[in-house]
């Protein structure tokens, strides 16, 4: 018997569903032109729902390590442990949220709850903790500072996971149409890129407009505070608009008798839903898809974390380049990512999700090889901007295509959407945290002993992630073709 998954069981069923989905997603009482623009507006409004999370993620991955090490003067291994804690909490919260979000209340109610948790904690992460000035007793700071930020990080990451999973689960909840799902995924990623661009642009302005410094130092804490408060204001406004304007009208789930209805209305349907969950958990394709997402996210996350630290490391050799380089280079990276995510929006279904992932992985690998072979401490800064553009292009393509493969896996089974997304994203968060902790643990205490440590991280850690992504996709293609070649029973 062939192994089929998601919406790819039958091409005919997908085609037949398109008209039905359009009927349910759009109010037929509205004239045709108005219906069309209503749908487009709603699709774009969907992207606002994850904007605050995206703003926080860009700040968290790009500047948290820099803030903890350069401003708060934490040891590298302690700063790495803080990021690991956040990733572990996020990973553990993800499956729990996935199960509860599918079972209780609505996706928007969960989304709002997560937004409130993020609002209460994120701005405090980039504000110096109370009584944490450098001239204070070091023994006191050794336990108080990590404890204070650990509590904030735990609450923040729980809220972040709630927002992420509930927002992802909205996609299969509102449509079975694969084209619309891919469009919503691309819009979501474009909103993520725009949010990150805003973070780097705001950071660049703050670093340029405030008291200029060649290096990031403890007295620059107010700059990070200002940036975090500004982006929090933008994020709060975005999710208020999302909840006020975006209308979630879930499509009907088919009953076994052929009539429309909601899964879970009686015991037989509850049993059917549980059996489908077990079916997904037993599918090798679920874990292969998870690997695609994990390695694309790992490459992206390590790039965000270590590009600013690599640039700060470079400033020790070329101090004349200025500290605003830690904002301008990521800005270029995200502009490239935005351009390629925009191109993917209309073309990813033409070239195919797997082909797109291959292209993105090779671009990512090429950028790492460029860093290893050509980006020496004396290299021209123009090369760094070109490499940043390549990193952004490769990341955009792999992330969008991996999420599209996940949406294909879910297919019409939207009532398990949150759980499946939580499984796919679980390993990503855990692996990223462990990777950062390991990298920081092996860092030299004396920078003179390893002056190009973070250059090596971008070369080997990020490059290894791209290679593993290519290998995972190759295994997925081979196993899928092998299962299709089996005779039906």
N, C-alpha and C positions, 0 to 999 in steps of 0.2 A: 504493500500500500504506500503510495507516495506521501511524503511529508509536505503538507501545505500550510501556509501561515498567512495570517492577517487578511488583507484585502486582495491577495494574489491568488486566491483559490480558483477564481474563474474570471477570465477577462469579460465574459458576457455579463456576469453579475455586477462587475464594476461599472460597465457601461450603462446597464439598466438602472443602477442606483443614482446616476448623475442627475437625471430629471427629477427623481423622487427627492433627492437631497435639496435641489434647488427649490422645489415646492415647499419644503419644510423650513428652509433657512430664510425664505423671503415671504413677506406678507403679500398675498396675491391681490389684496384690495388696493395696493399701491400701484399707480401706473408704471409701465415697464421701465422708462428712463429713470424714474425716481427709485424704483426697486434696485436697479443696477447701482446707482450712486449710493444708496443706503447700504448695500452690501460692501461696497468698496470702503466706505467710511468706517463701517464696523470692523472690517479686517485691519485697517490701519489703527483704529482705536485699541484693538487687541494688543498691539505692540506696546502701548502705554502701560499695560498692566505689570510688565516686568522691568520697567525703566528704573525704578528705585533700586531694585536688586542689582541691576547692571551697573548703576552708578557706584553702589557699595562695593561690588566685586572688583571693579577697576581700581578703586582706591585701596581695597584690601590687598589684592595681589601685587599691585605695582608699588605701593608706598608703605604698607604696614611694616615690612621687614626693614626698610630704610628708616622709618620713623622710630622703631624700637631700638635699632642699633646706633644710628647717628644722632638722634635727638635724646632719647631716653637712656642711651648708653648701656643697653642690655648686652650681655654676651651673646655671640652669634648662636650658640646652642640653645640658649633660653628663648631667644626670639624664634628660632626654628620650632621649639617645643610649643610656643603659643600658636603658631600657624598649624602645627600638627593637631593640637587640641581642637582648634576650630574645624578642621577637616574631619576629624573623627566624630565630633558631635554632629556635624552636618550629615555625615554618612550614616550614623546610627539613627538620626531623626528621619532620614529620607524614607526608609521602608515603612516605618510606623505611620508617618504622615500619609504615605500612599495607601495603606490599608484603611486608615480612618477616613480619609477624604473620599474614598469610593463608597464607604459604608454609611457615613453620617453627614448630614447637612448638605450644603451646596458648595460647589467649587469656589464661588465668589465669597462666601462666608469664611471659608478657610483662608482665602487669599487676603481678605481684609484683616483677619487676625494676625497673620504673618507680617503684614505691613506695619501694624501697630507695634509689634515686638521689635522690628528693625528700627522704627522711628525712635523708640525709647532708649536704644543702646548704641546704635552706630556712631552718632556724633561724639559720644564720650570716648570712643576708641582712639580718637586722634586729638584728644585733649589731655594734657599732662595730669596724671592722677593727683588727688589731694595730698599735699605734704610729700611730693616726690621730686623735690629739687635736688640738683647734683650735690650741693653742699651738706645734705642731710647724712645722718649716720648710714654707712653702707650696709651694715648688717640688717638694719631695719628695712632698707629698700630691697634687700635680697629676697625677702619673703612677702613684703606688702605689695610691691609693684606687680610681681607675677600673679599673686592672688587676686588683686583688683581687676586686672585685665582679663584673667581667666574667667571670672564670673561674667563680665560683660561679653566676652567672646562666646561663651556657652549660650547665653540668652539670644544673642544676635544670630548665631548660626542656626538655632532652632527656628527662629522667625524666618530666616533666609530660606531654609529648606521648605517650610510651609508655603511660602510664596512661589518658589520655583516649581514644586510638584503640582500645586493646584493650578498654576498658570499653564504648564505643559498639558495637563489633563483636560483643559478646556478645548484643545484642538480636536481630539477625536470625539469629544462630547457634542460638538456642534455640526460635524459633517463626516460622511464616509467618502466624499469625493477626494481622490488622491491628489488631484491638481490643486484644489483649494487648500488641502492640508500642507502641501509643499509651499504654496504661496504664504500661508500663515506662518510656517516655520521660517521662511526667508524674511518676512516682515519682522518677526520676533528677533531674528539675528540682526537685521538692520537697525532696529531700535536699540539693541545692545551695543552695536558699534557707535551709533550716534551718542549714546549715553557715555560711553568711554571717551569718545572725542571731547565731549563737554568737560569731563574730569581733567583731561590733560590740557585742554585749552585754558580752563580756569586756573589750574596749577601753574601753567606757564605765565599767565597774567599776574598771579599773586607773587611768584618768584621775581618777576621783572619789576613790578610796581612797588614792592616793599623794599626794605633795606637790602641792597645787593650783597651777596657773598659768593665766594668762589666755591666753598664747600658747604654741605649741609652740616650744621652744628647744633648743640643743645639750645642755643638762643633762638633758633628758627622754629620753635614749637608753635608759636602763634600763627605761622604760615599754614601749617597743617590743620590747625584749628579752624582757621578762616575757610579753607577749602572744604573741609568736612561739613561745616555749617551751611555753606552756599549750596553744595550738591544735595544736602538733606532737604533744603527748601524746595529745590527743583523736584526731587523725588516725591515729596509729600504732595505737591501740586499734581504730579502725573497720576498718582494712584487715586486721588480724589476725583479727577476727571474720568478716569477709567470706571470707577464704581458708579459715578453719576450718569454716565452716558452709554457705556457699553452694555448691550442687552444680550444676555446669555439665554438662548432658546434651544435647549438640547433636542436633538432629533430623537425620534421614537425608536426604541429597540424592538425588533421583530419577535413576537411570541412564536412558540413552536407550532401553533395552529394557523399561523400566517397573518394574524391580526396585529396591529400596532399596539404596543404596550410597554411598560417599564419592567426590566428584569428585576426580580426580587419581590414580585407581588404575591407569590405563594411559595410553598415549600419545594415543589418540583423545580421551579425556576431558580430558587436559591441553590439547590443541589447542582443544577446545570451550571450555574455561575462558578461554583466551587470546582467542579470538574474541569471547566475551561481554564481556571487558574492553574490547576495541577498539570493540565496539558501544556500550558506555556512554560511552567517550571521544568518540565521534562524535555523541552526542546533544545537541542544543541544550538540552534540558530539564535535563541535568546542570548546565550552567553557569547556567541560570536559577535552579535550586534553590540553587546555591552563592551567587548574589547575594542571595537572600532571607535565607539564614543570615548572610552577611557583614554586611549592613546592620543586621540585628537585633542581632548581636554588637557591631558598631561603636557603635551607640547605647548598648548596655548598658555596654561597656567605657569609653567616654568619660564616661558618667555616673558610673561608679565612681571613675574617676581624678580627675575635676574637681569633683565635689560637695564633697569635703573641702577642696580648694584654694580653691574658691569660698567656703566657710564661713570658712576661715582669712583670706581676703581681706576678708570681711565683718567679721571681728573687729577689724580696724583702725579701723572706723567705730563698731562697737558692742562694745567690749571687755568690757562687763559681762555679755554672754551666756555667756562662759566657753568654754574649749577643749574641754569635753566635748561641745559641739555637733557636732564632727566625728565623733562616734560615735553620738549620739542620732538625728540626721537620717538617716544611712544605715540605722540600725536600723528606723526607721519605713518607709523605702523597702523594706526586705526583708520586713517584716511584711505590707505590702500585696502584695508579690510572692508570698509564701507563700499568702495567702488566695486570690488569683486562680489560682495554679497548682493549688490544691486544687479549686477550682470547675471548672477545665478538665479535671481527671482523669476526671470522669464525663460531661462535656458536650461535649468537643471533637469527638467523632465525630458528635454530633447536629447541630452547627452547621456542621461542615466545617472543614478545616484552612485553606483559603484565606480563608474568611469571618473566621475567628478572627484570621488575620494582619492583615487589613484593620482590624479593630476595634482590635487592639493598636497598630498603626502610627498610627492617628488619635489614640488616647489619648497616645501618645508625642509626637506633633506638638503637641497641645494643651498639654502640660506645658511645652514649649519656648516656645510663644507666651505662656504665663502668666509665665514668667521674664522674657521681654523686655518685657512691657507693665506688669507689676505688682510684680515683686520688685526694688524699689530698695534701696539700702543702708539706708534708714530703714524699710523695710517691716516689718510685724509678723512675728515668728518663726513664728506659727501658719500664715501663708501658705506658708512654706518647708516645713513639715511636710505640708501639703496637696499641694504640688507633688511632694514626695518620694513620696507615696502614688501619685500619677498615674504617675510614672516607673516605680515598681515594678510597677504593673498593666500598663502598656503593654509593658514588657520581658518580663514573665512570659508574656504571651499570644503575642508575636511569637517568642520563643525556642522555646517548646514547639511551636507550630504549624510552625515552620520545620524542626525536627527530625523531626516527624511526616511532613512532606512528603518529607524525605530517606529515611525508613524506607519510605515508599510507593514511592519510586524504586527502592530495592534489591529490594523484593518478595521472591521466593523465592531470589534469587541471593545467599545469605548467605555463600558462599565468597569473594565479592568485597566483603563488607561493610566490612572494615577499609580497603581501598583507596578505596572510594567516600566513606566518612566522611573520610578523609584529604584527598581532593580538595576536598570541600565546606568543610572547615575550614582548608585551606591559605591561601586568600586572606584569610580573616578575620584571621588572626594577622599577616600581612604588612601588610595595610591599616591595622590598628589601630596597629601600631608606627610606620608612616610618618606617620599622622595625628597621633599624640602628638609625634613629633619635629618635625613642621612647626609645630604649635601652640606648642611651647616655643621654637622658633627665632625666631618672630615676637614673642615676649613682650618687653616693654620691660625693660631692665636696671634702670631706676628705677621702682618701683611707683607713685610719685606721677604719672608720666606716663600710666599706664593703670590707674587705680584699680579699674576694673570689668572687667578683661580676662577673667577666668574666667567672669563672668556672660555675656559675649559668646560664649565657647566653648560654654557649655551651651545658649545660644540658637541659634547658627548651625551649629555642628558637629554637635550632637546632632539639631537640627531637620532639618538636611540629610540625615542618615542616615535619619530616619523618612520623609522625602519620597522618597528613592531606593528605600527598601523598598516603598513604595506603587507607584512606577513599575515596579519589577521584577516585582511581582506582577501588575500590569495587563498587562505584556508576556507573562508566562507564561500567563495566562488566554487572551489573544487568540491566541497561537501554538498552544496546546493545542486550542482550539476550531476553529482553522483546519485543523489536521492531522486532527481527527476528521471534519470536513466533506468531506475528500477522498474520492473513491470508491475502494473497495478494488480492487486489481489481482491 
